Amino acid sequence: MTRISVQRHYATMQPLIKLGEEIRARGHLDAKLVELVLMRCSQINGCAFCLDMHSKDARAAGETEQRLYLLPAWRETTLYNEAEQAALAFAEELTELPSHESVSDALYERLRQHFDEAAVIDLILLIGLINTWNRLNIAVRTVGGNYQPAARH
């Protein structure tokens, strides 16, 4: 059961919504990559609402079912390119933050082989944003399963 209706506090959520829109609009990150990162962080955090949302948005962006199914085991398949693998590893480390030494120089250099500084900043913001949404939705127990993707242009 939902504790607080996020929809009732939609105006309060506007800075988070706007940041997500701005990250997408800048276009430094591929739309499918964005959804993969959002899904992977949401898998780690166990946010049903965000998993429902981003799996549907990923499909709307052209992502395949097979890649969505194998996302939790992305290291064990060849379905993800090197840039996606670097971004997913980065997303996992920033979500889990096992220590202050997270995001080794080797991982950062791997990421920079595929993304310029602007894209790395957007990736950091995206990961921080989805972790905030995950925590919000988990705290208020937003129920997953009913999300309908909006038509994106």
Backbone torsions as a table, in degrees:
resi	resn	phi	psi	omega
1	MET	NA	135.2	178.2
2	THR	-69.1	134.4	179.2
3	ARG	-85.1	-42.9	-179.6
4	ILE	-134.9	137.2	176.3
5	SER	-79.9	113.5	177.0
6	VAL	-62.4	-36.1	179.7
7	GLN	-60.3	-35.7	179.9
8	ARG	-65.6	-24.6	-178.7
9	HIS	-110.6	31.2	-176.7
10	TYR	-55.9	-40.5	-179.6
11	ALA	-62.1	-36.9	179.0
12	THR	-66.7	-29.5	-177.2
13	MET	-82.8	-5.8	-174.5
14	GLN	-54.8	-40.8	177.7
15	PRO	-60.5	-38.1	178.0
16	LEU	-68.3	-43.8	179.7
17	ILE	-62.2	-45.2	-179.1
18	LYS	-62.5	-42.2	178.9
19	LEU	-60.0	-44.7	178.2
20	GLY	-60.7	-41.9	178.5
21	GLU	-64.8	-41.0	-179.6
22	GLU	-65.7	-41.5	178.5
23	ILE	-59.8	-46.1	178.9
24	ARG	-64.3	-43.3	-175.9
25	ALA	-65.5	-32.9	-179.9
26	ARG	-63.3	-28.2	174.0
27	GLY	73.7	16.5	177.7
28	HIS	-74.0	-20.5	-177.5
29	LEU	-121.7	133.9	177.2
30	ASP	-59.6	140.8	-177.1
31	ALA	-57.9	-40.6	179.3
32	LYS	-68.6	-37.5	177.3
33	LEU	-63.5	-42.4	177.5
34	VAL	-54.1	-49.1	-177.9
35	GLU	-66.4	-37.2	177.2
36	LEU	-62.4	-43.9	179.1
37	VAL	-64.2	-45.2	179.6
38	LEU	-61.5	-40.3	178.4
39	MET	-67.3	-44.2	-176.3
40	ARG	-63.8	-42.8	177.1
41	CYS	-62.9	-41.5	179.9
42	SER	-67.2	-32.7	174.0
43	GLN	-63.4	-46.5	-179.6
44	ILE	-60.2	-42.6	-177.0
45	ASN	-83.3	-14.5	178.9
46	GLY	72.8	38.2	-179.5
47	CYS	-94.4	102.7	-177.2
48	ALA	-62.3	-42.3	-179.0
49	PHE	-61.1	-46.9	-178.9
50	CYS	-68.3	-35.4	176.0
51	LEU	-64.2	-42.3	177.1
52	ASP	-60.5	-49.5	-177.8
53	MET	-61.1	-51.8	-171.4
54	HIS	-78.8	-22.6	172.5
55	SER	-69.0	-39.4	178.3
56	LYS	-71.2	-40.5	177.4
57	ASP	-66.3	-35.7	177.5
58	ALA	-62.7	-44.7	178.1
59	ARG	-62.7	-41.8	178.9
60	ALA	-64.3	-28.5	178.8
61	ALA	-84.3	-1.2	177.1
62	GLY	101.1	7.3	179.1
63	GLU	-69.2	148.8	-178.9
64	THR	-89.3	152.5	177.0
65	GLU	-59.1	-42.8	-176.2
66	GLN	-59.6	-44.0	179.7
67	ARG	-67.7	-33.9	176.4
68	LEU	-68.1	-40.8	179.1
69	TYR	-63.0	-38.2	-174.5
70	LEU	-91.5	0.2	-177.1
71	LEU	-54.2	-42.0	179.3
72	PRO	-61.8	-22.3	-179.2
73	ALA	-117.1	39.0	-173.9
74	TRP	-58.6	-26.6	180.0
75	ARG	-72.4	-18.7	-174.0
76	GLU	-99.1	15.3	-178.3
77	THR	-141.4	163.3	176.8
78	THR	-102.7	14.5	-177.0
79	LEU	-75.1	-15.0	-176.7
80	TYR	-112.4	133.2	-178.7
81	ASN	-74.2	174.6	-175.1
82	GLU	-62.6	-38.2	178.4
83	ALA	-64.8	-43.8	178.0
84	GLU	-63.4	-41.0	178.6
85	GLN	-62.1	-43.5	178.8
86	ALA	-63.2	-43.4	179.8
87	ALA	-65.7	-39.5	179.1
88	LEU	-67.7	-40.5	176.9
89	ALA	-62.7	-42.9	178.4
90	PHE	-62.3	-45.2	179.4
91	ALA	-60.5	-42.6	179.5
92	GLU	-63.5	-45.3	-178.6
93	GLU	-65.0	-41.6	179.8
94	LEU	-71.6	-27.0	178.1
95	THR	-77.1	-43.4	-176.4
96	GLU	-83.7	-32.2	-178.0
97	LEU	35.6	65.6	-178.3
98	PRO	-64.7	-23.1	177.4
99	SER	-161.4	172.8	176.6
100	HIS	-72.1	-10.3	177.1
101	GLU	-92.9	8.9	178.0
102	SER	-59.5	162.9	-177.0
103	VAL	58.3	74.8	179.6
104	SER	-61.4	162.6	175.6
105	ASP	-59.5	-36.6	179.9
106	ALA	-63.7	-43.5	178.9
107	LEU	-66.7	-41.8	179.2
108	TYR	-61.8	-43.3	178.5
109	GLU	-65.3	-38.3	175.6
110	ARG	-59.9	-44.2	178.8
111	LEU	-62.9	-44.1	-177.9
112	ARG	-68.1	-17.4	174.9
113	GLN	-66.8	-21.1	-173.8
114	HIS	-117.5	-18.2	-173.7
115	PHE	-134.1	137.0	175.4
116	ASP	-78.2	176.1	-176.5
117	GLU	-57.7	-42.2	-179.1
118	ALA	-62.1	-40.6	178.8
119	ALA	-68.5	-37.6	178.1
120	VAL	-63.9	-43.7	177.4
121	ILE	-60.0	-46.1	178.6
122	ASP	-62.3	-37.5	177.8
123	LEU	-64.5	-43.1	177.4
124	ILE	-61.6	-46.1	179.0
125	LEU	-62.6	-42.2	179.2
126	LEU	-60.6	-45.5	-179.0
127	ILE	-66.2	-43.5	176.4
128	GLY	-62.0	-40.8	-179.5
129	LEU	-63.7	-47.8	-178.2
130	ILE	-67.4	-33.2	176.2
131	ASN	-64.9	-36.1	175.2
132	THR	-65.6	-47.8	178.5
133	TRP	-60.6	-42.5	178.6
134	ASN	-57.8	-48.2	-177.2
135	ARG	-65.9	-39.0	177.1
136	LEU	-61.9	-51.9	-177.1
137	ASN	-66.3	-35.0	176.7
138	ILE	-68.7	-42.6	-178.6
139	ALA	-61.5	-40.2	-177.6
140	VAL	-96.3	0.9	178.3
141	ARG	58.1	49.9	174.3
142	THR	-65.5	127.6	-176.1
143	VAL	-81.8	133.0	177.6
144	GLY	-91.5	159.6	173.5
145	GLY	121.8	-14.7	-175.0
146	ASN	-113.5	4.1	-177.3
147	TYR	-66.4	137.9	174.4
148	GLN	-120.3	122.7	-178.9
149	PRO	-66.6	141.9	175.2
150	ALA	-81.3	153.0	176.0
151	ALA	-70.2	125.7	179.5
152	ARG	-106.3	145.0	-179.3
153	HIS	-100.4	NA	NA
